[in-house]
Amino acid sequence: MPPPALYLGGLLMGYGLDRAITFPAIGFTGDIWLMLALAVIGALLVLSAVIQLRLAKTTLMPHRAASTLLTNGVFALSRNPIYLGFTCLATAMALSQHSVGMLLMQIPVVWVIHTHVIAAEEAFHAQKFGEQWHDYCRRTRRWI
């Protein structure tokens, strides 16, 4: 399943969870500012990473072989800026809907991304880029 579909599926399942179980709505002072900050950060991370990948003429698709290892720009902040951006955007969406269910469903979504999607990508990158990949991993964290 493509990672964007995992995040969307988590939001939809969270919506269903909210309908099945009556959770109290999430709301706190400053929640709108947190939601806006997460949305802006998430959008900037995703857009920056997509632009960098396009300029490097390498794939955006996680199941396709990358032709270039990007280690600068937004990829110097995180080895997975797109997944980090999607997580920020999904969390912003959950907050904007005051949804406990959507927030709860982000836990299994991020777990699947972390343990399956990223793990598979990292194994591929380690094989393809060797020592260059290992140096990058020592300098740059997986998420933040």
C-alpha positions as CSV (number, residue, x, y, z in Angstrom):
1,M,0.0,0.0,0.0
2,P,1.4,3.4,-0.9
3,P,2.4,5.4,2.2
4,P,0.0,8.3,1.5
5,A,-2.8,5.8,1.4
6,L,-1.7,4.4,4.8
7,Y,-1.9,7.9,6.3
8,L,-5.3,8.6,4.7
9,G,-6.5,5.2,5.8
10,G,-5.5,5.9,9.3
11,L,-7.4,9.2,9.3
12,L,-10.5,7.5,7.9
13,M,-10.3,4.6,10.4
14,G,-9.9,7.3,13.1
15,Y,-13.0,9.0,11.9
16,G,-14.8,5.7,12.1
17,L,-13.5,5.1,15.6
18,D,-14.8,8.5,16.6
19,R,-18.2,7.5,15.3
20,A,-18.2,4.1,17.1
21,I,-16.8,5.4,20.4
22,T,-17.8,8.7,21.9
23,F,-14.5,10.3,22.8
24,P,-14.3,13.7,24.3
25,A,-13.3,16.3,21.7
26,I,-9.7,17.4,21.8
27,G,-9.3,21.1,22.5
28,F,-6.8,23.2,24.4
29,T,-5.6,26.7,24.4
30,G,-3.4,27.3,21.4
31,D,-4.5,24.1,19.5
32,I,-5.2,26.1,16.4
33,W,-1.6,27.4,16.4
34,L,-0.2,24.0,16.9
35,M,-2.4,22.6,14.1
36,L,-1.3,25.4,11.8
37,A,2.3,25.0,12.6
38,L,2.2,21.2,12.0
39,A,0.3,21.8,8.7
40,V,2.9,24.3,7.5
41,I,5.9,22.3,8.6
42,G,4.4,19.1,7.1
43,A,3.6,20.8,3.8
44,L,7.1,22.4,3.6
45,L,8.8,19.1,4.3
46,V,6.9,17.2,1.7
47,L,7.2,20.0,-1.0
48,S,10.9,20.5,-0.3
49,A,11.6,16.8,-0.5
50,V,9.6,16.4,-3.7
51,I,11.4,19.3,-5.4
52,Q,14.8,17.9,-4.4
53,L,13.9,14.5,-5.7
54,R,12.7,15.9,-9.0
55,L,15.7,18.1,-9.4
56,A,18.0,15.1,-8.7
57,K,15.9,13.1,-11.3
58,T,15.3,10.3,-8.9
59,T,12.1,8.5,-8.0
60,L,9.4,9.6,-5.6
61,M,8.0,6.1,-5.4
62,P,9.2,4.2,-2.3
63,H,9.0,0.8,-4.1
64,R,11.2,1.9,-7.0
65,A,15.0,2.0,-7.0
66,A,16.5,5.4,-6.2
67,S,19.2,6.5,-8.6
68,T,20.7,9.1,-6.3
69,L,21.2,9.3,-2.5
70,L,20.2,12.8,-1.4
71,T,21.9,13.9,1.8
72,N,21.6,17.7,1.7
73,G,18.7,20.2,1.9
74,V,15.7,18.8,3.8
75,F,17.4,15.3,3.6
76,A,20.1,16.7,5.9
77,L,17.4,17.2,8.6
78,S,15.7,13.8,8.3
79,R,16.3,10.7,6.3
80,N,12.6,10.5,5.8
81,P,11.3,14.1,5.4
82,I,8.2,13.0,3.3
83,Y,7.0,10.6,6.0
84,L,7.8,13.1,8.7
85,G,5.8,15.7,6.7
86,F,2.9,13.3,6.2
87,T,2.9,12.6,10.0
88,C,2.8,16.3,10.7
89,L,-0.1,16.8,8.2
90,A,-2.1,13.9,9.5
91,T,-1.7,15.1,13.1
92,A,-2.7,18.6,12.0
93,M,-5.8,17.1,10.4
94,A,-6.7,15.2,13.5
95,L,-6.3,18.3,15.6
96,S,-8.4,20.4,13.2
97,Q,-11.2,17.9,13.6
98,H,-10.7,17.6,17.4
99,S,-10.5,13.9,16.8
100,V,-9.1,11.4,19.4
101,G,-9.8,8.5,17.0
102,M,-7.7,10.1,14.2
103,L,-4.8,10.8,16.7
104,L,-5.0,7.2,18.1
105,M,-4.9,5.7,14.6
106,Q,-1.7,7.6,13.8
107,I,0.1,5.3,16.2
108,P,-0.3,2.1,14.1
109,V,0.2,4.1,10.9
110,V,3.6,5.5,12.0
111,W,4.5,2.1,13.4
112,V,3.9,0.4,10.0
113,I,5.8,3.2,8.2
114,H,8.7,2.9,10.7
115,T,9.0,-0.9,10.9
116,H,8.0,-1.9,7.4
117,V,8.2,0.9,4.8
118,I,11.3,2.7,6.1
119,A,13.0,-0.5,7.1
120,A,12.6,-1.9,3.6
121,E,13.8,1.3,2.0
122,E,16.8,1.5,4.3
123,A,17.8,-2.1,3.6
124,F,17.7,-1.3,-0.1
125,H,19.7,2.0,0.3
126,A,22.3,0.2,2.4
127,Q,22.8,-2.4,-0.3
128,K,22.8,0.1,-3.2
129,F,24.8,2.9,-1.7
130,G,27.0,1.0,0.8
131,E,29.4,3.1,2.9
132,Q,27.9,6.4,1.6
133,W,24.5,5.3,3.1
134,H,26.1,4.3,6.4
135,D,27.9,7.7,6.6
136,Y,24.6,9.4,6.0
137,C,22.9,7.3,8.7
138,R,25.6,8.3,11.2
139,R,25.0,12.0,10.4
140,T,21.2,12.1,10.0
141,R,18.5,10.7,12.1
142,R,15.7,8.6,10.7
143,W,12.9,11.0,11.7
144,I,14.2,14.2,13.3
